[in-house]
Amino acid sequence: PAAVAPAVTAGAGPHTITLAAGSYDLTMGQISFGNNPITIHFVGAGALSTIINMTTTSQNRIFRINPTGGTNNVHVGIDGISFRNGLLRTDNFGGGAILCGGPLNSINITNCDFQNNSIDGVVAGTNGGAISMQGGGTLTIDNCTFTNNNTPDGDGGALFYYLENQTGFLQITNCIFTNNRVT
């Protein structure tokens, strides 16, 4: 399949984006969305079949949801997708694969795989090798695997969740974490 576009622009929704089986190589940087209230669901053919891969030429995180951090009512579902080789080098907000957050926002991740996502060593104190959610909000993760994700100088080799005096909760069920590290 062709490379995935770097931005998702749409009205409030709800929207469903279906990704067929295949490997989608990102060559134009991270995919950013959620500047406005939106309900969006990304559905793959299964974590072993639908792969979003950050290429070495782009080297950035994969999804940046709610880029300003100030948008409410951003609701995202992700199901059946593998996130591979996200490498955050551009900021210190965290999340080698996914950055999200906000007190009235939610992200539900189901049947996904996170492999070899990391924070570059020059971005000191950055958290969440695969996922970082800060500023509140609801993060629900079910039936996912996290393998070989890394943050060299921060917290959460695979996952970082921080409320920062906001409302929200974190729920993780039926997940496997293997060889994720903070060095």
Backbone as a ProteinNet text record, in pm:
[ID]
protein_1_A
[PRIMARY]
PAAVAPAVTAGAGPHTITLAAGSYDLTMGQISFGNNPITIHFVGAGALSTIINMTTTSQNRIFRINPTGGTNNVHVGIDGISFRNGLLRTDNFGGGAILCGGPLNSINITNCDFQNNSIDGVVAGTNGGAISMQGGGTLTIDNCTFTNNNTPDGDGGALFYYLENQTGFLQITNCIFTNNRVT
[TERTIARY]
82.1	0	87	29.6	99.7	123.7	214.2	244.8	121.8	105	-7.4	19.4	-81.8	-67.9	-35.5	36.3	80.3	-26.6	-144.2	-246	-383	-470.8	-608.2	-693.7	-773	-856.5	-1000.1	-1089.5	-1228.9	-1312.7	-1443.7	-1535.6	-1543.6	-1634.3	-1642.6	-1673.4	-1738.6	-1763	-1890.5	-1901.7	-1794	-1746.4	-1618	-1552.8	-1488.5	-1485.2	-1412	-1315.8	-1188.1	-1086.9	-1044.4	-1070	-1036.6	-907.2	-810.9	-682.5	-676.7	-661	-651.8	-521	-511.8	-387.6	-275.5	-158.2	-42.1	46.5	160.7	254.4	251.2	219.4	210.6	334	424.8	548	527.5	551.2	538.8	669.2	661	779.1	772.5	660.3	641.4	623	663.7	651.3	526.1	502	391.4	256	153.9	16	-45.1	-86.5	-142.8	-290.5	-369.6	-511.9	-565.1	-685	-746.6	-727.7	-705.4	-699.9	-837.7	-940.2	-1079.5	-1146.9	-1260	-1330.3	-1358.6	-1332.2	-1350.5	-1372.1	-1450.6	-1463.2	-1420.5	-1313	-1255	-1208.6	-1230.1	-1193.1	-1109.7	-988.8	-900.3	-912.6	-946.1	-967	-875	-785.9	-698.5	-750.4	-680.7	-718	-661.9	-596.9	-533.3	-390.6	-340.7	-207.1	-96	-116.2	-15.6	-30	-141.5	-169.8	-160.2	-197.8	-195.2	-86	17.1	135.8	159.4	169.2	212.4	355.9	445.8	589.4	649.6	720.1	792	923.9	950.8	1074.2	1192.2	1311.1	1430.9	1454.9	1398	1415.5	1330.5	1219.8	1130.2	1159.3	1179.6	1210.2	1131.7	1010.1	924.9	825	745.1	637.6	537.1	446.1	351.4	223.5	152.3	29.9	52.5	19.2	14.8	-130.4	-199	-341.6	-359.7	-437.1	-457.4	-324.4	-266.2	-132.6	-112.6	-216	-200.3	-214.4	-275.8	-300.7	-417.2	-481.8	-588.7	-727.1	-739.8	-869.2	-941.3	-1067.7	-1150.3	-1236.1	-1288.7	-1378.3	-1312.1	-1190.3	-1120.9	-1131.2	-1202.3	-1226.9	-1176.2	-1081.5	-1013.7	-1021.4	-1053.8	-1046.6	-946	-865.8	-767.5	-779.6	-799.6	-822.2	-749.7	-669.6	-610.4	-499.1	-411.2	-301.3	-170.9	-61.6	71.5	142.2	200.4	278.1	424.3	505.5	645.7	742.3	852.2	968.6	945.9	845.4	833.6	958	1014.9	1136.1	1120.5	1084.3	1062.1	1194.4	1211.9	1333.3	1301.5	1174.1	1140.9	1097.5	1053	1006.1	1021.1	984.2	996.9	861.3	757.8	625.9	606.2	689.5	684.1	601	599.3	524.5	596.3	675.1	743.9	648.4	534.7	432.8	312.2	262	140.1	157	123.3	110.8	-33.9	-95.8	-234.9	-258.7	-379	-413.5	-514.8	-557.1	-655.5	-767.1	-816.4	-908.7	-1042.2	-1091.3	-1220.3	-1203.6	-1084.6	-1054	-1040.9	-1057.7	-1043.2	-975.6	-900.6	-841.1	-857.6	-912.8	-933.9	-852.3	-758.3	-668.5	-693.5	-729.3	-765.4	-696.2	-648	-590.6	-477.2	-391.8	-281.9	-147.5	-45.4	90.1	181.6	271	366.6	506.3	585.2	719.1	823.6	933.4	1053.3	1026.8	939.8	917.1	1003.8	1056.2	1148	1158.1	1225	1257.8	1406.8	1445.3	1586.7	1656.8	1778.4	1854.1	1882.8	1874.8	1903.4	1784.6	1667.1	1548.3	1535	1613.3	1621.8	1490.1	1459	1342.6	1209.8	1210.5	1088.9	1034.9	902.6	838.6	755.3	746.1	660	720	796.1	859.1	759.8	642.9	539.5	425.9	368.9	253.1	278.3	243.2	244.3	110.5	43	-81.8	-65.4	-80.4	-61	-175.4	-195.6	-297.7	-436.9	-449.4	-580.1	-636.4	-759.2	-826.9	-830.4	-904.5	-925.6	-844.2	-762.7	-683.7	-720.1	-776.3	-815	-737.6	-666	-586.1	-624.6	-662.6	-704	-644.6	-593.6	-544.9	-437.1	-339.4	-229.9	-96.7	3	138.1	232.4	329.2	430.7	565.8	646.2	772.9	884.8	994.4	1116.5	1094.8	1011.9	995.2	1088.9	1132.6	1241.7	1233.3	1263.8	1292.4	1422.5	1524.6	1655.9	1670.2	1589.5	1606.8	1472	1382.4	1249.2	1180.3	1049.4	969.7	884.3	856.6	767.8	830.6	903.1	964.1	862.3	742.6	635.9	527.5	488.3	369	390.4	344.9	348	210.8	149.5	19.7	29.3	-5	8.2	-114.3	-182	-303.4	-277.2	-169.5	-134.4	-250.8	-305	-416.9	-541.6	-559.5	-676.3	-758.7	-871.5	-954.8	-927.2	-955.3	-937.6	-902.1	-877.6	-832.1	-762.4	-687.6	-613.3	-662.1	-693.2	-732.4	-657.2	-581.4	-506.2	-551.4	-596.6	-640.3	-584.8	-552.7	-513.2	-397.2	-302.3	-188.8	-61.1	34.3	164.1	273.3	362	474.1	603.3	686.7	809.3	926.8	1031.5	1157.6	1146	1055.2	1047.6	1141	1203.1	1305.6	1316.2	1363.9	1410.5	1556.8	1644.3	1788.3	1850.8
-118.8	0	125.9	233	361.6	414.4	510.2	572.8	643.3	642.3	706.8	856.3	937.5	1083.1	1132.2	1245.9	1293.3	1364	1393	1462.8	1404.9	1404.8	1361.8	1484.4	1527.7	1645.6	1606	1628.6	1594.6	1666.6	1668.7	1724.8	1636.6	1667.3	1601	1451.5	1407.6	1264.8	1218.3	1089.2	990.5	945.3	910	863.9	729.1	644.7	519.2	515.3	490.8	473.1	327.6	254.8	113.6	97.8	30.7	4.4	-143.4	-171.5	-309.9	-372	-501.6	-571	-516.6	-502.2	-452.4	-372.5	-332.7	-250.8	-108.9	-13.3	127.6	199	238	304.4	454.6	516.3	661.2	725.6	807.3	873.4	1024.8	1076.6	1220.8	1267.8	1190.3	1231	1178	1228.1	1179.9	1216.8	1140.7	1169.1	1245.9	1369.3	1455.2	1477.5	1469.5	1497.8	1527.8	1583	1617.3	1764.1	1851.1	1994.7	2050.3	1976.3	2010.8	1887.4	1903.2	1785.4	1687.2	1559.9	1457.1	1322.2	1239.3	1098.7	1019.3	940.5	869.6	731.1	632.2	494	440.4	396.1	333.4	182.3	112.2	-32.2	-100.3	-185.9	-262.9	-404.2	-482.2	-621.3	-716.2	-662.7	-742.3	-696	-702.5	-650.2	-720.8	-845.3	-915.6	-885.3	-823.9	-799.8	-653.4	-561.6	-417.9	-353.3	-305	-251.4	-107.9	-16.7	119.9	129.5	156.1	153.8	291.4	346.6	472.3	438.5	501.3	472.9	546.6	499.9	563.1	700.3	729.8	862.5	967	926.8	1021.7	1034.7	926.7	918.2	1017.4	979.1	1057.2	963	1015	931.8	904.7	811.5	772.6	856.1	859.2	938.7	1046.9	1170.4	1279.3	1326.1	1286.9	1312.6	1434.1	1533.2	1657.9	1732.2	1773.7	1832.1	1952.1	2035.9	2153.2	2117.8	2001.4	1962.2	2036.1	2125.7	2206.3	2177.8	2079.4	2047.9	1942.3	1967.4	1870.1	1791.6	1679.3	1593	1534.8	1487	1409.4	1263.9	1182.6	1042.9	953.3	866.5	785.8	638.3	555.6	411.2	357	262.5	198.8	48.6	-27.2	-170.6	-245.6	-344.6	-436.4	-379	-298.7	-234.9	-256.4	-274.3	-280.9	-148.9	-92.3	31.5	-5.2	21	-20.9	92.5	93.1	177.1	327	369.4	511.5	555.4	667.4	717.1	867.3	905.9	1046.4	1119.1	1220.7	1301.8	1451.2	1489.3	1628.5	1711.1	1652.3	1728.7	1644.3	1698.6	1624.1	1587.9	1572.3	1537.4	1386.9	1306.3	1162.1	1089.6	957.1	871.4	844.6	736.7	700.7	659.3	599.7	561.2	654.5	681.4	761.8	860.7	986.7	1090.3	1135.9	1140.2	1181.4	1241.4	1292.2	1342	1453.8	1493.7	1598.7	1547.5	1629.9	1581.1	1530	1576	1530.4	1443.1	1386	1305.5	1158.2	1072.2	929.1	862	756.7	671.8	527.7	446.3	304.6	226.4	147	70.7	-77.9	-151.2	-291.6	-373.9	-491.1	-587.6	-527.2	-447.6	-382.5	-434.4	-402.6	-445.5	-323.9	-307.5	-196.8	-256.9	-239.7	-298.6	-194.4	-195.7	-117.9	32	86.1	230	287.3	409.2	461.5	612.9	662.9	804.5	815.4	909.3	930.7	975.8	931.3	961.8	1108.5	1191.4	1333.4	1410.8	1347.4	1411.9	1368	1428.5	1387.2	1408.4	1315.2	1326.2	1305.5	1242.4	1220.5	1081.4	1070	949.8	874.7	743.8	659	616.1	507.3	457.6	428.8	373.4	346.4	448.2	466.2	554.8	650.2	776.3	875	947.6	946.1	1022.1	1109.6	1239.7	1335.6	1436	1501.4	1604.9	1552.4	1427.7	1369.9	1295.4	1249.7	1174.1	1026	953.8	811.1	733.4	642.4	554	410.7	339.9	200.3	116.6	15.3	-71.5	-215.4	-291.2	-430.1	-518.4	-634	-737.4	-686.2	-614	-559	-615.8	-609.6	-650	-531	-523.2	-418.7	-488.5	-477.5	-549.3	-456.6	-456.1	-382.5	-232.7	-172.4	-27.5	30.2	157.2	208.1	359.8	404.4	544.7	551.4	617.7	613	700.8	806.7	897.2	954.7	867.6	910.4	796.7	799.8	696.9	623.5	498.2	419.7	370.9	259.8	203.1	174.6	127.6	101.7	208.9	247.4	328.4	429.5	552.2	656.2	721.5	727.6	790.8	883.8	1010.6	1109.9	1200.1	1207.4	1287.6	1437.1	1475.7	1616.6	1698.2	1651.3	1716.7	1730.3	1641.3	1640.1	1515.6	1502.1	1384.9	1284.6	1158.5	1053	923.5	821.7	694.8	612.5	516	422.4	282.6	205.7	66.1	-18.7	-117.4	-209	-350.6	-425.6	-563.6	-652.7	-775.5	-880.4	-841.8	-765.4	-719.8	-792	-798.2	-861.6	-757.9	-740.8	-648.5	-731.3	-719.1	-797.2	-708.9	-710.3	-646.1	-496.4	-427.5	-282.6	-228.1	-112.5	-70.1	80.9	118.3	253.2	236.4	303.3	283.4	400.9
0	0	0	-44.9	-49.6	90.7	102	230	283.7	415.6	481.2	486.6	461.4	463.8	604.9	616.9	746.6	828	776.3	854	823	922.9	907.5	935.9	839	856.2	826	922.8	903.2	1006.8	984.5	1082.1	1205	1295.5	1425.2	1416.8	1312.2	1296	1363.5	1387.9	1393.7	1255.1	1252.2	1130.6	1157.3	1054.9	1061.6	943.5	974.8	871.3	875.3	767.9	760.1	681.9	744.1	679.8	643.3	516.4	469.7	516.4	506	538.9	452.5	512.1	439.9	532.4	482.6	558.2	501.8	586.8	548.7	602.4	514.7	554.5	555.6	670.6	681.6	636.6	536	481.8	498	547.8	557.7	702.4	798.4	938.3	1004.4	1126.1	1208.3	1148.5	1186.3	1148.1	1264.7	1240.5	1344.3	1319.6	1426.9	1418	1557.1	1562.6	1690	1727.1	1628.4	1655.5	1687.9	1649.5	1677.4	1735.4	1805.2	1856	1742.3	1769.2	1666.5	1733.8	1669.6	1706.8	1584.8	1601.4	1487.7	1531.9	1447.9	1478.1	1361.9	1394.1	1296.6	1312.9	1205.3	1210.9	1109.7	1159.9	1072.9	1056.1	975.5	949.3	1054.4	1155.9	1261.3	1278.3	1400.7	1430.7	1353.4	1314.7	1235.2	1086.4	1047.6	906.3	864.7	951.9	921.3	1004.6	937.6	1006.3	961	1058.4	1029.8	1078.3	985.5	1011.4	983.2	1081.7	1059.4	992.1	879.7	806.8	869.9	841	896.4	835.8	720.7	662.3	732.8	793.6	858.3	1008.3	1075.8	1218.3	1303.7	1336.6	1422.6	1486.9	1581	1635.4	1524	1546.5	1442.5	1448.5	1564.5	1580.6	1685.3	1652.6	1750.5	1754.5	1862.8	1877.3	1968.9	1924.5	1997.9	2009.6	1895.7	1895	1987.4	2004	2089.7	2237.4	2266.5	2404.8	2467.3	2393.4	2450	2394.4	2307.4	2247.2	2330	2362.4	2434.4	2335.9	2384.3	2307.2	2183.4	2202.3	2100.7	2145.2	2068.8	2105.7	1992.8	2026.3	1926.1	1963.6	1866.6	1880.7	1781.1	1825.1	1736.3	1758.8	1651.9	1664.7	1552.3	1590.6	1493.3	1408.6	1470.7	1397.2	1473.1	1400	1459.1	1434.1	1540.7	1532.9	1552.2	1449.1	1454.6	1421.1	1496.2	1468.2	1479.1	1559	1588.6	1665.1	1628.3	1694.2	1714.1	1836.2	1866.8	1877.9	1793.5	1795	1794.9	1785.7	1757.8	1878.5	1987.3	2102.8	2228.5	2342.9	2468.5	2528.5	2445	2494.9	2512.6	2450.1	2469	2364.9	2382.2	2292.5	2162	2157.7	2034.9	1925.1	1962	1864.2	1870.9	1993.2	2009.2	2123.3	2097.9	2199.8	2200.3	2319	2330.3	2467.9	2493.3	2625	2622	2741.5	2762.3	2850.7	2945.2	3047.7	2996.4	2884.6	2832.1	2708.8	2691.4	2573.3	2610.8	2511.1	2536	2418.2	2450.2	2347.3	2392.6	2303.8	2329.1	2226.9	2276.3	2190.5	2216.4	2111.3	2125	2016.6	2055	1959.5	1876.5	1940	1869.4	1918.2	1841.9	1871.2	1859.8	1957	1958.2	1966.5	1859.3	1853.7	1815.9	1891.3	1857.4	1843.3	1927.6	1931.5	2041.9	2022.4	2122.9	2117.6	2219.6	2231.9	2203.6	2119.9	2092	2219.1	2240.4	2360.8	2383.2	2279.6	2296.7	2352.1	2361.1	2415.5	2560.8	2650.3	2790.6	2864.2	2955.9	3041.7	2971.1	2855.9	2778.5	2808.1	2817.9	2871	2767.9	2789.2	2708.6	2577.7	2579	2457.6	2346.5	2380.7	2280.3	2289.4	2410.6	2427.9	2543.4	2523.7	2630.9	2630.8	2747.1	2763.7	2885.8	2866	2973.7	2974	3089.3	3099.4	3122.2	3167.1	3194.2	3075	3091.8	2987.5	3019.4	2939.8	2959.1	2857.1	2907.4	2821.8	2857	2759.4	2777.8	2676.3	2726.6	2640.2	2670.4	2567.5	2587	2478.6	2522	2431.4	2335.6	2390.1	2310.5	2356.5	2269.7	2306.4	2289.1	2380.2	2380	2387.5	2281.3	2273.3	2227	2302.2	2265.8	2246.9	2330.5	2329.7	2434.1	2414.2	2495.4	2513.9	2633.9	2658	2737.4	2684.9	2748.2	2872.3	2884.6	2997.7	3038.4	3081.1	3121	3191.9	3194.8	3260.3	3157.7	3186.1	3102.5	2974.4	2981.6	2862.1	2753.9	2793	2696.9	2704.5	2826.1	2845.3	2957.4	2935.7	3038.9	3042.3	3162.9	3181	3301	3281.2	3387.5	3387.7	3503.2	3512.4	3527.2	3595.3	3612.4	3669.1	3783.4	3852.3	3765.4	3671.3	3584.4	3613.7	3546.1	3563.3	3452.6	3483	3385.1	3452.9	3374.6	3429.6	3322.4	3371.5	3287.4	3319.2	3215.4	3233.2	3131.6	3181.2	3094.9	3128.7	3028.2	3050.3	2939.4	2975.4	2880.6	2789.3	2841.3	2760.3	2800.5	2707.6	2733.1	2710.2	2809.3	2800.4	2804	2700	2690	2648.2	2728.5	2694.7	2664.7	2734.1	2725.7	2832.1	2807.3	2902.6	2914.8	3031.3	3061.4	3093.8	3019.7	3040.4	3112
[MASK]
+++++++++++++++++++++++++++++++++++++++++++++++++++++++++++++++++++++++++++++++++++++++++++++++++++++++++++++++++++++++++++++++++++++++++++++++++++++++++++++++++++++++++++++++++++++++

